[in-house]
Structures are given as C-alpha cells and as structure tokens.
Amino acid sequence: MPTILGQNQYGKAENRVVKITRDGDTHHIKDLNVSVALSGDMDDVHYSGSNANVLPTDTTKNTVFAFAKEHGIESAEQFGIHLARHFVSSQEPIHRARIRIEEYSWERIATSDGNSKFIGADEVRHSFARKGMETRVSQITYDGENWEVISGLKDLTVMNSTNSEFWGYVKDKYTTLKEAYDRILATDVSARWRYNWTSDEQRMPNWEKSYEQARKHMLQAFAETYSLSLQQTLYQMGSRIINSRSEIDEIRFSLPNNHHFLVDLEPFGLKNDNEVYFAADRPYGLIEATVLRDGVEPKIPVDMTNL
Ligand SMILES: O=c1[nH]c(=O)c2[nH]c(=O)[nH]c2[nH]1
C-alpha cells in the first residue's frame, strides 16, 4: 500500500448545551459549547469502511445532553472529566477522548436599585445578560444648522429562562411548531435611539447618563415583561425607554430570536423538566420594529440596526 493512515480523531464538535438549574424561583445558567474528539482503534473504518469500532458522533452529541441532565454541570472541567472518562472507559476501541469546552458567562440583570448581586426582586431571578459582548454605537449628523444624534448598542445578549410563552399563532399546512407555555426567550439586542435634541447647545443631553439610563430601562423591561412573544417584549422595551427618557423620541430594534430547543431525553430514560436545551444558532427568527413617541416622525432608517 502506498499510503498509511496517520493521526486521526473524530467526534461531534460544538454541542451547544444550555442547562438551567432551578433553585425555587432563582435560576442558574450553564451555557457551554462542547466539542468531543475520540481516537483509538480506528484503522478499519478508514481502510475498509467497517464501522465496527465506531461509536457514532451522533451518540457523542446525545451523551453530552444526557450528561447535562444526569450529572449536572458543576463546572466545565468537571463536566469534561465525566465525558472523557465515559468514552474511554465504556468503549474498548476508544483509547483517548479530548473534550474541549467554551463556557459563555452570564450575569444577572440589575434590579431597579442597580445592585445586580442582590437577588430580591422577582424579575432578576431568571433574567441574564451575557458578559462583555456588547458594543455601544452612535451616529452624529450635522448640516451646519441642525444636529441628529442616534445612539444605541448591538450584541447585548439577554435571556429569560422562564416567563415566556408562544401560542395561539396561525397554523397552516406547513406549521409544525408546538405551542410553548414555558420557553426560554433569548436575543442579541441591537437598538438605535434618536434624540430629539437638534440645535440648542446649552440644552444638550448628558450623553453618558442618557445611554446608561436607556440601557437600564431597556434591560429592566426585558426582565420584567411576562412575554407572549418577542414582538410584545420588543414593544415593552421601546416604550419603557420613550416613557422614561424625555430626550429620546424614537427607538428601533432588531432582535434575533435565539432559539433554545428542549432536548428529548426520553430515549435515555431521562425526564427533561425544562432543564437541558440545545441552543441553535441558525436559522433564527428576526423581529424588528420601531417604537415612537406619539406624534413624532420616524427617522431611523429601517436597516440601521443591522449595521
Ligand atoms: O416570539 C416569537 N415570535 C414569533 O413571531 C415567532 N415565530 C416562531 O416560530 N416563534 C416565535 N416566537
């Protein structure tokens, strides 16, 4: 034979597992991206195509989700140790397992008094924002006479692990979606708000304070809204800003619906009580709308939130 097989490994990459642990009304999230690579006696499958030693990559994926339920996710390291030991000790042909895990960090959305460590109010027990992802943006336009200032943010990822439903929608012959009475609601907020300040330099808004307050009101509305749809949550987020910040007249959102699907663990004899989810990255619903102060002209371009 003119060729021989060199190093090889296989497995399922990027299993996006989200585990919600419920401590009464207080929820805890573990959000992992788990990649499994196995190696061992795999010459035959490469040379002849015999799968006799091959544990399917599909099975390695199922194991990740089942272990999230069976063993919980105490830490990424502990979870990886459980998985690696399982593959090597349960499958004779597998001699080595490499588990790579990325963990995404979440923090609780702050309460009205601004203290995010305090878990006192209902709305923060199940509402989270991803750490360190968001970007603040602004666009300033001046024609020699008038100013237009549009500010906002993008890539602010937030999640409610309960208080979200979706049902009562149109059903046609292509509809398969099951009605949901307790689902995860997660999105990457992209928002642009327009200031009504145009000229009087003496009365310019305090940009830093306004940004902080707009962001805070938006997050609190996200956390506090019992949601029947992402559209309804969007409207609440927008109207909370308009109603609490007189310097802002218009806000436009682009909100992807980051779907989290409950994993069916029944085939493994496990009950999934809204605990273990598959976080899909695409396709995603995309919900976009402008919320305006009554009587003002909309001026934020439709596609601006996608920039
Ligand atoms: O909040 C939602 N709004 C929708 O319009 C929609 N459509 C869908 O399939 N799921 C959802 N969720």
The ligand as an SDF file (V2000), in Angstrom:
LIG
                    3D

 12 13  0  0  0  0  0  0  0  0999 V2000
  -41.7770   35.3420   19.9130 O   0  0  0  0  0  0  0  0  0  0  0  0
  -41.9550   34.7690   18.8380 C   0  0  0  0  0  0  0  0  0  0  0  0
  -42.4880   35.4450   17.7880 N   0  0  0  0  0  0  0  0  0  0  0  0
  -42.7260   34.8690   16.5800 C   0  0  0  0  0  0  0  0  0  0  0  0
  -43.2280   35.5220   15.6460 O   0  0  0  0  0  0  0  0  0  0  0  0
  -42.3770   33.5180   16.4430 C   0  0  0  0  0  0  0  0  0  0  0  0
  -42.4560   32.6340   15.4090 N   0  0  0  0  0  0  0  0  0  0  0  0
  -41.9490   31.4630   15.8400 C   0  0  0  0  0  0  0  0  0  0  0  0
  -41.8580   30.4180   15.1380 O   0  0  0  0  0  0  0  0  0  0  0  0
  -41.5660   31.5480   17.1290 N   0  0  0  0  0  0  0  0  0  0  0  0
  -41.8080   32.8300   17.5310 C   0  0  0  0  0  0  0  0  0  0  0  0
  -41.5980   33.4610   18.7020 N   0  0  0  0  0  0  0  0  0  0  0  0
  1  2  2  0
  2  3  1  0
  2 12  1  0
  3  4  1  0
  4  5  2  0
  4  6  1  0
  6  7  1  0
  6 11  2  0
  7  8  1  0
  8  9  2  0
  8 10  1  0
 10 11  1  0
 11 12  1  0
M  END
$$$$
